[in-house]
Amino acid sequence: MASAPLYILLCSGEHEKIQMAAMMASVGAVSERPVEVFVSMNAIFAFAKGRGPDERYHGGAFSRALKEKRAPDAVTLFGQGKELGDLKMWACSMALDVQGWEMDALEDGLFDGPLGLTKFLSDAENGQFVTL
Amino acid sequence: MADQVLDAKGLNCPLPILKAKKALKDVPMGGTLQVIATDPGAVKDFEAFCRTTGNELMESKEDDKVFSFLIKRTS
């Protein structure tokens, strides 16, 4: 059964929002719904290569609970979504430029490439759009 | 008797669904997967998962907060 593609604009560096984006993206993908995630602003830091959970995720009370209860790691969930479904992840080209990063600064195997916001918004015209 | 059994007890959302999707890849078309879970959201989650993926939820039951789902792979 075909569902409208899901487009997630992930800007926040808050652990709770990154976790929700990862849950939505992975569940959408395994439910045979195409999903695209555009990562920009503070969210890009969570995907820097080689960071552990404490460095990667910053948030409030719920973030602490997620870590204490060993909830599924957000970056791992994104990876599982890619492995099991049609999930594409894009790194905001502006965010990369501002940070002076190339794609190899980001976790391996997650991103499909850099992308501009105009292209992402254009692609998202016929899907469901969520901002976190 | 299911062709495969997935023990997802103690796993939080969305891991039971993700693991079920992965396990279904190894189930032959027309075969069955039994998923055992304790996530209280799993009942509605597996109903929605089967509806959207086109697989058949043949059975859904609970026994003392342990849920069991029998899924027939049809897609």
N, CA and C atoms of all chains as a GROMACS GRO file, in nm:
protein
  621
    1MET      N    1   0.086  -0.120   0.000
    1MET     CA    2   0.000   0.000   0.000
    1MET      C    3   0.090   0.125   0.000
    2ALA      N    4   0.074   0.210  -0.101
    2ALA     CA    5   0.160   0.326  -0.113
    2ALA      C    6   0.114   0.438  -0.021
    3SER      N    7   0.207   0.493   0.054
    3SER     CA    8   0.176   0.607   0.140
    3SER      C    9   0.252   0.728   0.089
    4ALA      N   10   0.201   0.846   0.123
    4ALA     CA   11   0.270   0.968   0.083
    4ALA      C   12   0.408   0.972   0.148
    5PRO      N   13   0.509   1.014   0.075
    5PRO     CA   14   0.643   1.021   0.134
    5PRO      C   15   0.644   1.116   0.255
    6LEU      N   16   0.733   1.086   0.347
    6LEU     CA   17   0.748   1.166   0.468
    6LEU      C   18   0.878   1.244   0.459
    7TYR      N   19   0.869   1.373   0.478
    7TYR     CA   20   0.987   1.460   0.474
    7TYR      C   21   1.009   1.521   0.611
    8ILE      N   22   1.125   1.499   0.667
    8ILE     CA   23   1.155   1.549   0.801
    8ILE      C   24   1.268   1.651   0.792
    9LEU      N   25   1.237   1.772   0.836
    9LEU     CA   26   1.337   1.878   0.844
    9LEU      C   27   1.387   1.881   0.988
   10LEU      N   28   1.508   1.833   1.009
   10LEU     CA   29   1.561   1.820   1.145
   10LEU      C   30   1.665   1.930   1.168
   11CYS      N   31   1.630   2.024   1.254
   11CYS     CA   32   1.718   2.138   1.281
   11CYS      C   33   1.768   2.140   1.425
   12SER      N   34   1.689   2.087   1.515
   12SER     CA   35   1.720   2.099   1.657
   12SER      C   36   1.834   2.006   1.698
   13GLY      N   37   1.917   2.056   1.789
   13GLY     CA   38   2.021   1.972   1.847
   13GLY      C   39   1.975   1.902   1.972
   14GLU      N   40   1.849   1.921   2.010
   14GLU     CA   41   1.798   1.856   2.132
   14GLU      C   42   1.784   1.706   2.110
   15HIS      N   43   1.834   1.633   2.206
   15HIS     CA   44   1.829   1.488   2.197
   15HIS      C   45   1.686   1.438   2.173
   16GLU      N   46   1.591   1.496   2.245
   16GLU     CA   47   1.453   1.448   2.237
   16GLU      C   48   1.399   1.460   2.094
   17LYS      N   49   1.432   1.570   2.027
   17LYS     CA   50   1.382   1.590   1.891
   17LYS      C   51   1.456   1.502   1.790
   18ILE      N   52   1.585   1.483   1.812
   18ILE     CA   53   1.660   1.394   1.724
   18ILE      C   54   1.609   1.251   1.739
   19GLN      N   55   1.580   1.213   1.864
   19GLN     CA   56   1.526   1.079   1.889
   19GLN      C   57   1.392   1.059   1.818
   20MET      N   58   1.304   1.159   1.829
   20MET     CA   59   1.174   1.147   1.764
   20MET      C   60   1.188   1.141   1.612
   21ALA      N   61   1.281   1.222   1.559
   21ALA     CA   62   1.305   1.216   1.414
   21ALA      C   63   1.352   1.077   1.372
   22ALA      N   64   1.440   1.019   1.453
   22ALA     CA   65   1.492   0.885   1.421
   22ALA      C   66   1.382   0.781   1.430
   23MET      N   67   1.296   0.794   1.528
   23MET     CA   68   1.185   0.698   1.542
   23MET      C   69   1.090   0.710   1.425
   24MET      N   70   1.053   0.835   1.390
   24MET     CA   71   0.961   0.855   1.279
   24MET      C   72   1.022   0.806   1.148
   25ALA      N   73   1.148   0.837   1.127
   25ALA     CA   74   1.213   0.800   1.001
   25ALA      C   75   1.224   0.648   0.987
   26SER      N   76   1.265   0.582   1.094
   26SER     CA   77   1.285   0.438   1.085
   26SER      C   78   1.153   0.363   1.074
   27VAL      N   79   1.054   0.404   1.151
   27VAL     CA   80   0.923   0.337   1.144
   27VAL      C   81   0.858   0.364   1.007
   28GLY      N   82   0.868   0.486   0.961
   28GLY     CA   83   0.812   0.517   0.829
   28GLY      C   84   0.877   0.431   0.721
   29ALA      N   85   1.009   0.421   0.728
   29ALA     CA   86   1.081   0.346   0.624
   29ALA      C   87   1.044   0.197   0.627
   30VAL      N   88   1.037   0.138   0.746
   30VAL     CA   89   1.004  -0.005   0.749
   30VAL      C   90   0.856  -0.030   0.721
   31SER      N   91   0.776   0.074   0.726
   31SER     CA   92   0.634   0.062   0.690
   31SER      C   93   0.614   0.087   0.541
   32GLU      N   94   0.723   0.079   0.468
   32GLU     CA   95   0.724   0.092   0.322
   32GLU      C   96   0.675   0.228   0.275
   33ARG      N   97   0.714   0.327   0.354
   33ARG     CA   98   0.685   0.465   0.318
   33ARG      C   99   0.818   0.534   0.288
   34PRO      N  100   0.833   0.596   0.173
   34PRO     CA  101   0.958   0.667   0.146
   34PRO      C  102   0.976   0.782   0.246
   35VAL      N  103   1.099   0.794   0.298
   35VAL     CA  104   1.128   0.897   0.398
   35VAL      C  105   1.254   0.970   0.357
   36GLU      N  106   1.252   1.102   0.368
   36GLU     CA  107   1.373   1.180   0.347
   36GLU      C  108   1.393   1.272   0.466
   37VAL      N  109   1.516   1.280   0.513
   37VAL     CA  110   1.549   1.363   0.629
   37VAL      C  111   1.654   1.464   0.587
   38PHE      N  112   1.627   1.589   0.616
   38PHE     CA  113   1.720   1.698   0.585
   38PHE      C  114   1.775   1.749   0.718
   39VAL      N  115   1.906   1.737   0.737
   39VAL     CA  116   1.966   1.770   0.867
   39VAL      C  117   2.040   1.903   0.855
   40SER      N  118   2.005   1.996   0.942
   40SER     CA  119   2.067   2.128   0.937
   40SER      C  120   2.085   2.185   1.078
   41MET      N  121   2.139   2.304   1.085
   41MET     CA  122   2.157   2.379   1.211
   41MET      C  123   2.221   2.292   1.319
   42ASN      N  124   2.176   2.306   1.443
   42ASN     CA  125   2.241   2.234   1.553
   42ASN      C  126   2.231   2.082   1.540
   43ALA      N  127   2.133   2.034   1.464
   43ALA     CA  128   2.117   1.889   1.451
   43ALA      C  129   2.238   1.825   1.384
   44ILE      N  130   2.309   1.901   1.303
   44ILE     CA  131   2.422   1.842   1.229
   44ILE      C  132   2.530   1.790   1.324
   45PHE      N  133   2.542   1.856   1.441
   45PHE     CA  134   2.647   1.814   1.535
   45PHE      C  135   2.626   1.672   1.587
   46ALA      N  136   2.502   1.630   1.593
   46ALA     CA  137   2.473   1.495   1.645
   46ALA      C  138   2.525   1.386   1.551
   47PHE      N  139   2.555   1.425   1.428
   47PHE     CA  140   2.596   1.326   1.329
   47PHE      C  141   2.746   1.333   1.298
   48ALA      N  142   2.817   1.413   1.377
   48ALA     CA  143   2.963   1.422   1.357
   48ALA      C  144   3.026   1.285   1.384
   49LYS      N  145   3.120   1.251   1.301
   49LYS     CA  146   3.181   1.118   1.308
   49LYS      C  147   3.257   1.098   1.439
   50GLY      N  148   3.242   0.979   1.495
   50GLY     CA  149   3.326   0.937   1.607
   50GLY      C  150   3.283   0.983   1.744
   51ARG      N  151   3.165   1.039   1.756
   51ARG     CA  152   3.120   1.086   1.887
   51ARG      C  153   3.042   0.976   1.960
   52GLY      N  154   3.057   0.973   2.092
   52GLY     CA  155   2.977   0.883   2.174
   52GLY      C  156   2.847   0.949   2.212
   53PRO      N  157   2.754   0.873   2.271
   53PRO     CA  158   2.622   0.927   2.303
   53PRO      C  159   2.627   1.052   2.391
   54ASP      N  160   2.718   1.056   2.488
   54ASP     CA  161   2.722   1.172   2.576
   54ASP      C  162   2.765   1.298   2.504
   55GLU      N  163   2.853   1.284   2.408
   55GLU     CA  164   2.896   1.399   2.327
   55GLU      C  165   2.789   1.435   2.224
   56ARG      N  166   2.723   1.333   2.175
   56ARG     CA  167   2.633   1.348   2.061
   56ARG      C  168   2.500   1.412   2.098
   57TYR      N  169   2.448   1.370   2.214
   57TYR     CA  170   2.311   1.408   2.248
   57TYR      C  171   2.306   1.497   2.372
   58HIS      N  172   2.237   1.609   2.359
   58HIS     CA  173   2.220   1.702   2.471
   58HIS      C  174   2.072   1.738   2.480
   59GLY      N  175   2.021   1.734   2.602
   59GLY     CA  176   1.880   1.767   2.617
   59GLY      C  177   1.842   1.785   2.762
   60GLY      N  178   1.715   1.765   2.789
   60GLY     CA  179   1.661   1.787   2.922
   60GLY      C  180   1.637   1.659   2.998
   61ALA      N  181   1.533   1.662   3.082
   61ALA     CA  182   1.505   1.548   3.169
   61ALA      C  183   1.479   1.421   3.089
   62PHE      N  184   1.411   1.436   2.977
   62PHE     CA  185   1.379   1.314   2.902
   62PHE      C  186   1.503   1.257   2.833
   63SER      N  187   1.594   1.345   2.796
   63SER     CA  188   1.720   1.297   2.738
   63SER      C  189   1.794   1.211   2.840
   64ARG      N  190   1.796   1.257   2.965
   64ARG     CA  191   1.864   1.179   3.069
   64ARG      C  192   1.796   1.043   3.086
   65ALA      N  193   1.663   1.045   3.082
   65ALA     CA  194   1.590   0.919   3.097
   65ALA      C  195   1.618   0.825   2.980
   66LEU      N  196   1.627   0.880   2.861
   66LEU     CA  197   1.656   0.798   2.743
   66LEU      C  198   1.792   0.730   2.758
   67LYS      N  199   1.889   0.805   2.810
   67LYS     CA  200   2.023   0.748   2.827
   67LYS      C  201   2.024   0.645   2.939
   68GLU      N  202   1.956   0.676   3.049
   68GLU     CA  203   1.954   0.583   3.164
   68GLU      C  204   1.886   0.451   3.127
   69LYS      N  205   1.777   0.464   3.052
   69LYS     CA  206   1.700   0.343   3.014
   69LYS      C  207   1.755   0.276   2.890
   70ARG      N  208   1.864   0.332   2.839
   70ARG     CA  209   1.927   0.277   2.719
   70ARG      C  210   1.827   0.259   2.605
   71ALA      N  211   1.754   0.365   2.581
   71ALA     CA  212   1.663   0.366   2.466
   71ALA      C  213   1.745   0.350   2.338
   72PRO      N  214   1.683   0.300   2.234
   72PRO     CA  215   1.758   0.281   2.108
   72PRO      C  216   1.828   0.408   2.065
   73ASP      N  217   1.955   0.396   2.029
   73ASP     CA  218   2.034   0.511   1.988
   73ASP      C  219   1.980   0.571   1.858
   74ALA      N  220   1.966   0.702   1.855
   74ALA     CA  221   1.904   0.768   1.740
   74ALA      C  222   1.981   0.743   1.610
   75VAL      N  223   2.113   0.757   1.617
   75VAL     CA  224   2.191   0.737   1.494
   75VAL      C  225   2.178   0.592   1.446
   76THR      N  226   2.173   0.499   1.540
   76THR     CA  227   2.153   0.358   1.504
   76THR      C  228   2.016   0.337   1.439
   77LEU      N  229   1.914   0.405   1.493
   77LEU     CA  230   1.780   0.392   1.435
   77LEU      C  231   1.777   0.444   1.291
   78PHE      N  232   1.842   0.557   1.268
   78PHE     CA  233   1.849   0.607   1.130
   78PHE      C  234   1.915   0.501   1.039
   79GLY      N  235   2.022   0.442   1.089
   79GLY     CA  236   2.092   0.340   1.010
   79GLY      C  237   2.004   0.220   0.981
   80GLN      N  238   1.925   0.179   1.080
   80GLN     CA  239   1.837   0.065   1.058
   80GLN      C  240   1.727   0.099   0.958
   81GLY      N  241   1.679   0.223   0.965
   81GLY     CA  242   1.579   0.266   0.868
   81GLY      C  243   1.633   0.260   0.726
   82LYS      N  244   1.760   0.300   0.709
   82LYS     CA  245   1.820   0.293   0.576
   82LYS      C  246   1.838   0.149   0.530
   83GLU      N  247   1.874   0.064   0.626
   83GLU     CA  248   1.899  -0.076   0.591
   83GLU      C  249   1.770  -0.148   0.551
   84LEU      N  250   1.661  -0.112   0.616
   84LEU     CA  251   1.538  -0.190   0.602
   84LEU      C  252   1.433  -0.124   0.513
   85GLY      N  253   1.452  -0.001   0.476
   85GLY     CA  254   1.350   0.068   0.398
   85GLY      C  255   1.407   0.174   0.308
   86ASP      N  256   1.317   0.256   0.256
   86ASP     CA  257   1.355   0.362   0.162
   86ASP      C  258   1.372   0.492   0.241
   87LEU      N  259   1.488   0.506   0.302
   87LEU     CA  260   1.519   0.624   0.383
   87LEU      C  261   1.642   0.693   0.326
   88LYS      N  262   1.624   0.819   0.294
   88LYS     CA  263   1.737   0.899   0.246
   88LYS      C  264   1.764   1.010   0.346
   89MET      N  265   1.893   1.037   0.367
   89MET     CA  266   1.930   1.145   0.457
   89MET      C  267   2.019   1.243   0.383
   90TRP      N  268   1.989   1.368   0.404
   90TRP     CA  269   2.064   1.473   0.336
   90TRP      C  270   2.125   1.568   0.438
   91ALA      N  271   2.249   1.604   0.414
   91ALA     CA  272   2.315   1.704   0.499
   91ALA      C  273   2.298   1.840   0.434
   92CYS      N  274   2.252   1.935   0.510
   92CYS     CA  275   2.231   2.071   0.459
   92CYS      C  276   2.364   2.128   0.409
   93SER      N  277   2.367   2.169   0.284
   93SER     CA  278   2.492   2.218   0.227
   93SER      C  279   2.537   2.347   0.295
   94MET      N  280   2.441   2.429   0.340
   94MET     CA  281   2.477   2.551   0.411
   94MET      C  282   2.542   2.517   0.545
   95ALA      N  283   2.485   2.421   0.617
   95ALA     CA  284   2.541   2.383   0.748
   95ALA      C  285   2.684   2.330   0.732
   96LEU      N  286   2.704   2.249   0.629
   96LEU     CA  287   2.839   2.197   0.605
   96LEU      C  288   2.936   2.312   0.575
   97ASP      N  289   2.890   2.405   0.495
   97ASP     CA  290   2.976   2.518   0.456
   97ASP      C  291   3.011   2.604   0.576
   98VAL      N  292   2.912   2.633   0.659
   98VAL     CA  293   2.935   2.717   0.778
   98VAL      C  294   3.034   2.650   0.873
   99GLN      N  295   3.023   2.518   0.886
   99GLN     CA  296   3.113   2.445   0.974
   99GLN      C  297   3.249   2.417   0.910
  100GLY      N  298   3.257   2.436   0.781
  100GLY     CA  299   3.381   2.402   0.711
  100GLY      C  300   3.400   2.251   0.702
  101TRP      N  301   3.289   2.180   0.699
  101TRP     CA  302   3.293   2.033   0.696
  101TRP      C  303   3.270   1.982   0.555
  102GLU      N  304   3.333   1.868   0.526
  102GLU     CA  305   3.299   1.790   0.408
  102GLU      C  306   3.211   1.674   0.454
  103MET      N  307   3.161   1.596   0.361
  103MET     CA  308   3.073   1.485   0.399
  103MET      C  309   3.144   1.383   0.489
  104ASP      N  310   3.276   1.374   0.475
  104ASP     CA  311   3.346   1.274   0.556
  104ASP      C  312   3.357   1.313   0.703
  105ALA      N  313   3.308   1.432   0.738
  105ALA     CA  314   3.303   1.470   0.880
  105ALA      C  315   3.183   1.406   0.950
  106LEU      N  316   3.092   1.351   0.871
  106LEU     CA  317   2.969   1.292   0.926
  106LEU      C  318   2.981   1.140   0.934
  107GLU      N  319   2.897   1.082   1.019
  107GLU     CA  320   2.897   0.937   1.036
  107GLU      C  321   2.886   0.867   0.900
  108ASP      N  322   2.964   0.763   0.886
  108ASP     CA  323   2.963   0.687   0.760
  108ASP      C  324   2.832   0.612   0.742
  109GLY      N  325   2.788   0.601   0.619
  109GLY     CA  326   2.676   0.513   0.585
  109GLY      C  327   2.538   0.570   0.612
  110LEU      N  328   2.530   0.693   0.658
  110LEU     CA  329   2.399   0.750   0.689
  110LEU      C  330   2.348   0.843   0.580
  111PHE      N  331   2.437   0.929   0.533
  111PHE     CA  332   2.392   1.036   0.444
  111PHE      C  333   2.409   0.999   0.296
  112ASP      N  334   2.312   1.046   0.220
  112ASP     CA  335   2.314   1.023   0.075
  112ASP      C  336   2.385   1.135   0.002
  113GLY      N  337   2.421   1.240   0.075
  113GLY     CA  338   2.495   1.349   0.015
  113GLY      C  339   2.454   1.482   0.073
  114PRO      N  340   2.518   1.590   0.023
  114PRO     CA  341   2.476   1.724   0.063
  114PRO      C  342   2.357   1.766  -0.024
  115LEU      N  343   2.275   1.855   0.030
  115LEU     CA  344   2.158   1.900  -0.046
  115LEU      C  345   2.124   2.042  -0.002
  116GLY      N  346   2.070   2.119  -0.096
  116GLY     CA  347   2.024   2.253  -0.064
  116GLY      C  348   1.877   2.250  -0.021
  117LEU      N  349   1.839   2.349   0.057
  117LEU     CA  350   1.703   2.354   0.110
  117LEU      C  351   1.600   2.368  -0.001
  118THR      N  352   1.634   2.442  -0.106
  118THR     CA  353   1.539   2.463  -0.215
  118THR      C  354   1.498   2.331  -0.279
  119LYS      N  355   1.597   2.246  -0.302
  119LYS     CA  356   1.569   2.115  -0.363
  119LYS      C  357   1.486   2.029  -0.268
  120PHE      N  358   1.519   2.032  -0.141
  120PHE     CA  359   1.445   1.951  -0.044
  120PHE      C  360   1.299   1.996  -0.037
  121LEU      N  361   1.278   2.127  -0.030
  121LEU     CA  362   1.140   2.178  -0.023
  121LEU      C  363   1.064   2.146  -0.150
  122SER      N  364   1.132   2.154  -0.262
  122SER     CA  365   1.068   2.121  -0.389
  122SER      C  366   1.025   1.975  -0.392
  123ASP      N  367   1.114   1.887  -0.349
  123ASP     CA  368   1.082   1.744  -0.346
  123ASP      C  369   0.967   1.715  -0.250
  124ALA      N  370   0.959   1.795  -0.144
  124ALA     CA  371   0.862   1.768  -0.038
  124ALA      C  372   0.720   1.816  -0.070
  125GLU      N  373   0.704   1.878  -0.185
  125GLU     CA  374   0.574   1.938  -0.215
  125GLU      C  375   0.458   1.840  -0.211
  126ASN      N  376   0.485   1.716  -0.248
  126ASN     CA  377   0.376   1.618  -0.255
  126ASN      C  378   0.377   1.516  -0.141
  127GLY      N  379   0.450   1.549  -0.036
  127GLY     CA  380   0.455   1.457   0.076
  127GLY      C  381   0.407   1.521   0.205
  128GLN      N  382   0.425   1.448   0.312
  128GLN     CA  383   0.393   1.502   0.445
  128GLN      C  384   0.520   1.561   0.505
  129PHE      N  385   0.509   1.681   0.554
  129PHE     CA  386   0.627   1.756   0.598
  129PHE      C  387   0.624   1.774   0.750
  130VAL      N  388   0.735   1.739   0.813
  130VAL     CA  389   0.745   1.752   0.959
  130VAL      C  390   0.873   1.826   0.990
  131THR      N  391   0.865   1.924   1.080
  131THR     CA  392   0.984   1.997   1.123
  131THR      C  393   1.013   1.969   1.269
  132LEU      N  394   1.136   1.936   1.298
  132LEU     CA  395   1.177   1.912   1.436
  132LEU      C  396   1.305   1.991   1.466
  133MET      N  397   0.211  -2.337   1.465
  133MET     CA  398   0.356  -2.315   1.486
  133MET      C  399   0.410  -2.222   1.377
  134ALA      N  400   0.471  -2.112   1.420
  134ALA     CA  401   0.523  -2.016   1.323
  134ALA      C  402   0.652  -2.067   1.259
  135ASP      N  403   0.679  -2.019   1.140
  135ASP     CA  404   0.804  -2.055   1.074
  135ASP      C  405   0.924  -1.996   1.147
  136GLN      N  406   0.903  -1.875   1.202
  136GLN     CA  407   1.010  -1.811   1.279
  136GLN      C  408   0.950  -1.741   1.399
  137VAL      N  409   1.029  -1.729   1.504
  137VAL     CA  410   0.985  -1.661   1.626
  137VAL      C  411   1.084  -1.549   1.657
  138LEU      N  412   1.031  -1.431   1.685
  138LEU     CA  413   1.114  -1.316   1.725
  138LEU      C  414   1.079  -1.279   1.867
  139ASP      N  415   1.175  -1.288   1.956
  139ASP     CA  416   1.154  -1.248   2.094
  139ASP      C  417   1.196  -1.102   2.109
  140ALA      N  418   1.097  -1.014   2.119
  140ALA     CA  419   1.124  -0.870   2.133
  140ALA      C  420   1.084  -0.820   2.271
  141LYS      N  421   1.081  -0.910   2.365
  141LYS     CA  422   1.043  -0.869   2.502
  141LYS      C  423   1.148  -0.773   2.558
  142GLY      N  424   1.100  -0.668   2.624
  142GLY     CA  425   1.190  -0.572   2.687
  142GLY      C  426   1.241  -0.464   2.593
  143LEU      N  427   1.209  -0.474   2.466
  143LEU     CA  428   1.255  -0.373   2.371
  143LEU      C  429   1.155  -0.259   2.362
  144ASN      N  430   1.207  -0.138   2.358
  144ASN     CA  431   1.122  -0.020   2.345
  144ASN      C  432   1.089   0.008   2.199
  145CYS      N  433   0.977   0.079   2.181
  145CYS     CA  434   0.939   0.131   2.050
  145CYS      C  435   1.054   0.215   1.996
  146PRO      N  436   1.092   0.203   1.870
  146PRO     CA  437   1.029   0.123   1.765
  146PRO      C  438   1.101  -0.009   1.737
  147LEU      N  439   1.185  -0.055   1.829
  147LEU     CA  440   1.268  -0.172   1.797
  147LEU      C  441   1.188  -0.298   1.762
  148PRO      N  442   1.076  -0.328   1.830
  148PRO     CA  443   1.002  -0.449   1.790
  148PRO      C  444   0.960  -0.447   1.643
  149ILE      N  445   0.918  -0.330   1.596
  149ILE     CA  446   0.877  -0.319   1.456
  149ILE      C  447   0.997  -0.334   1.363
  150LEU      N  448   1.108  -0.266   1.398
  150LEU     CA  449   1.226  -0.274   1.312
  150LEU      C  450   1.278  -0.417   1.304
  151LYS      N  451   1.280  -0.484   1.418
  151LYS     CA  452   1.330  -0.622   1.419
  151LYS      C  453   1.234  -0.716   1.346
  152ALA      N  454   1.105  -0.688   1.356
  152ALA     CA  455   1.007  -0.770   1.284
  152ALA      C  456   1.026  -0.754   1.133
  153LYS      N  457   1.047  -0.631   1.091
  153LYS     CA  458   1.069  -0.607   0.947
  153LYS      C  459   1.190  -0.685   0.898
  154LYS      N  460   1.297  -0.682   0.979
  154LYS     CA  461   1.419  -0.752   0.942
  154LYS      C  462   1.394  -0.904   0.938
  155ALA      N  463   1.324  -0.953   1.039
  155ALA     CA  464   1.299  -1.098   1.048
  155ALA      C  465   1.211  -1.145   0.933
  156LEU      N  466   1.116  -1.062   0.892
  156LEU     CA  467   1.025  -1.103   0.784
  156LEU      C  468   1.099  -1.127   0.653
  157LYS      N  469   1.214  -1.062   0.637
  157LYS     CA  470   1.291  -1.083   0.514
  157LYS      C  471   1.334  -1.228   0.499
  158ASP      N  472   1.350  -1.295   0.613
  158ASP     CA  473   1.395  -1.434   0.610
  158ASP      C  474   1.281  -1.534   0.612
  159VAL      N  475   1.158  -1.484   0.614
  159VAL     CA  476   1.040  -1.571   0.613
  159VAL      C  477   0.995  -1.588   0.468
  160PRO      N  478   0.976  -1.709   0.423
  160PRO     CA  479   0.931  -1.727   0.284
  160PRO      C  480   0.791  -1.668   0.264
  161MET      N  481   0.762  -1.630   0.140
  161MET     CA  482   0.630  -1.577   0.109
  161MET      C  483   0.523  -1.680   0.149
  162GLY      N  484   0.425  -1.635   0.225
  162GLY     CA  485   0.322  -1.726   0.274
  162GLY      C  486   0.356  -1.788   0.409
  163GLY      N  487   0.480  -1.770   0.453
  163GLY     CA  488   0.521  -1.821   0.584
  163GLY      C  489   0.480  -1.726   0.695
  164THR      N  490   0.505  -1.767   0.819
  164THR     CA  491   0.459  -1.689   0.933
  164THR      C  492   0.574  -1.654   1.028
  165LEU      N  493   0.556  -1.541   1.092
  165LEU     CA  494   0.649  -1.493   1.195
  165LEU      C  495   0.570  -1.466   1.322
  166GLN      N  496   0.614  -1.523   1.432
  166GLN     CA  497   0.554  -1.490   1.560
  166GLN      C  498   0.645  -1.390   1.631
  167VAL      N  499   0.587  -1.278   1.674
  167VAL     CA  500   0.662  -1.176   1.748
  167VAL      C  501   0.608  -1.173   1.891
  168ILE      N  502   0.699  -1.180   1.986
  168ILE     CA  503   0.661  -1.171   2.127
  168ILE      C  504   0.718  -1.040   2.181
  169ALA      N  505   0.634  -0.956   2.240
  169ALA     CA  506   0.677  -0.824   2.282
  169ALA      C  507   0.609  -0.784   2.414
  170THR      N  508   0.670  -0.686   2.480
  170THR     CA  509   0.612  -0.634   2.604
  170THR      C  510   0.580  -0.485   2.594
  171ASP      N  511   0.617  -0.423   2.484
  171ASP     CA  512   0.586  -0.281   2.464
  171ASP      C  513   0.434  -0.263   2.456
  172PRO      N  514   0.374  -0.185   2.546
  172PRO     CA  515   0.228  -0.172   2.546
  172PRO      C  516   0.171  -0.108   2.421
  173GLY      N  517   0.255  -0.040   2.343
  173GLY     CA  518   0.206   0.017   2.218
  173GLY      C  519   0.209  -0.081   2.103
  174ALA      N  520   0.260  -0.200   2.129
  174ALA     CA  521   0.283  -0.295   2.019
  174ALA      C  522   0.155  -0.341   1.951
  175VAL      N  523   0.045  -0.352   2.025
  175VAL     CA  524  -0.079  -0.403   1.964
  175VAL      C  525  -0.122  -0.314   1.846
  176LYS      N  526  -0.132  -0.187   1.874
  176LYS     CA  527  -0.173  -0.095   1.766
  176LYS      C  528  -0.062  -0.080   1.663
  177ASP      N  529   0.064  -0.084   1.710
  177ASP     CA  530   0.176  -0.070   1.616
  177ASP      C  531   0.177  -0.183   1.513
  178PHE      N  532   0.157  -0.305   1.559
  178PHE     CA  533   0.163  -0.417   1.464
  178PHE      C  534   0.040  -0.420   1.373
  179GLU      N  535  -0.074  -0.373   1.424
  179GLU     CA  536  -0.191  -0.360   1.336
  179GLU      C  537  -0.159  -0.264   1.221
  180ALA      N  538  -0.101  -0.149   1.257
  180ALA     CA  539  -0.069  -0.048   1.156
  180ALA      C  540   0.042  -0.097   1.063
  181PHE      N  541   0.142  -0.162   1.120
  181PHE     CA  542   0.254  -0.213   1.039
  181PHE      C  543   0.204  -0.311   0.933
  182CYS      N  544   0.119  -0.402   0.974
  182CYS     CA  545   0.069  -0.502   0.878
  182CYS      C  546  -0.022  -0.436   0.774
  183ARG      N  547  -0.100  -0.340   0.816
  183ARG     CA  548  -0.188  -0.272   0.721
  183ARG      C  549  -0.106  -0.198   0.615
  184THR      N  550  -0.001  -0.128   0.658
  184THR     CA  551   0.075  -0.047   0.562
  184THR      C  552   0.170  -0.130   0.478
  185THR      N  553   0.217  -0.243   0.530
  185THR     CA  554   0.311  -0.324   0.452
  185THR      C  555   0.241  -0.432   0.371
  186GLY      N  556   0.111  -0.452   0.395
  186GLY     CA  557   0.037  -0.551   0.318
  186GLY      C  558   0.052  -0.692   0.370
  187ASN      N  559   0.116  -0.709   0.484
  187ASN     CA  560   0.124  -0.842   0.546
  187ASN      C  561  -0.002  -0.867   0.628
  188GLU      N  562  -0.026  -0.994   0.661
  188GLU     CA  563  -0.150  -1.028   0.730
  188GLU      C  564  -0.124  -1.055   0.878
  189LEU      N  565  -0.194  -0.980   0.962
  189LEU     CA  566  -0.186  -1.006   1.106
  189LEU      C  567  -0.291  -1.113   1.138
  190MET      N  568  -0.244  -1.236   1.153
  190MET     CA  569  -0.336  -1.349   1.169
  190MET      C  570  -0.387  -1.362   1.312
  191GLU      N  571  -0.305  -1.316   1.406
  191GLU     CA  572  -0.343  -1.334   1.547
  191GLU      C  573  -0.273  -1.228   1.631
  192SER      N  574  -0.346  -1.176   1.730
  192SER     CA  575  -0.289  -1.081   1.826
  192SER      C  576  -0.346  -1.115   1.961
  193LYS      N  577  -0.260  -1.149   2.055
  193LYS     CA  578  -0.314  -1.186   2.186
  193LYS      C  579  -0.221  -1.139   2.297
  194GLU      N  580  -0.276  -1.134   2.418
  194GLU     CA  581  -0.200  -1.089   2.534
  194GLU      C  582  -0.215  -1.190   2.646
  195ASP      N  583  -0.106  -1.213   2.716
  195ASP     CA  584  -0.111  -1.298   2.834
  195ASP      C  585  -0.020  -1.235   2.939
  196ASP      N  586  -0.081  -1.178   3.041
  196ASP     CA  587  -0.006  -1.117   3.152
  196ASP      C  588   0.097  -1.015   3.102
  197LYS      N  589   0.050  -0.921   3.021
  197LYS     CA  590   0.130  -0.810   2.969
  197LYS      C  591   0.238  -0.853   2.870
  198VAL      N  592   0.230  -0.975   2.823
  198VAL     CA  593   0.318  -1.019   2.714
  198VAL      C  594   0.230  -1.038   2.591
  199PHE      N  595   0.269  -0.971   2.485
  199PHE     CA  596   0.189  -0.972   2.363
  199PHE      C  597   0.250  -1.068   2.260
  200SER      N  598   0.162  -1.132   2.186
  200SER     CA  599   0.209  -1.224   2.082
  200SER      C  600   0.134  -1.192   1.953
  201PHE      N  601   0.210  -1.181   1.848
  201PHE     CA  602   0.154  -1.149   1.717
  201PHE      C  603   0.199  -1.255   1.616
  202LEU      N  604   0.104  -1.301   1.538
  202LEU     CA  605   0.136  -1.396   1.432
  202LEU      C  606   0.114  -1.326   1.298
  203ILE      N  607   0.221  -1.311   1.225
  203ILE     CA  608   0.218  -1.235   1.099
  203ILE      C  609   0.247  -1.329   0.982
  204LYS      N  610   0.159  -1.326   0.884
  204LYS     CA  611   0.182  -1.404   0.761
  204LYS      C  612   0.242  -1.312   0.657
  205ARG      N  613   0.357  -1.354   0.605
  205ARG     CA  614   0.422  -1.270   0.503
  205ARG      C  615   0.348  -1.284   0.371
  206THR      N  616   0.290  -1.174   0.328
  206THR     CA  617   0.216  -1.174   0.202
  206THR      C  618   0.266  -1.064   0.107
  207SER      N  619   0.372  -0.996   0.147
  207SER     CA  620   0.425  -0.891   0.058
  207SER      C  621   0.576  -0.891   0.064
   0.00000   0.00000   0.00000
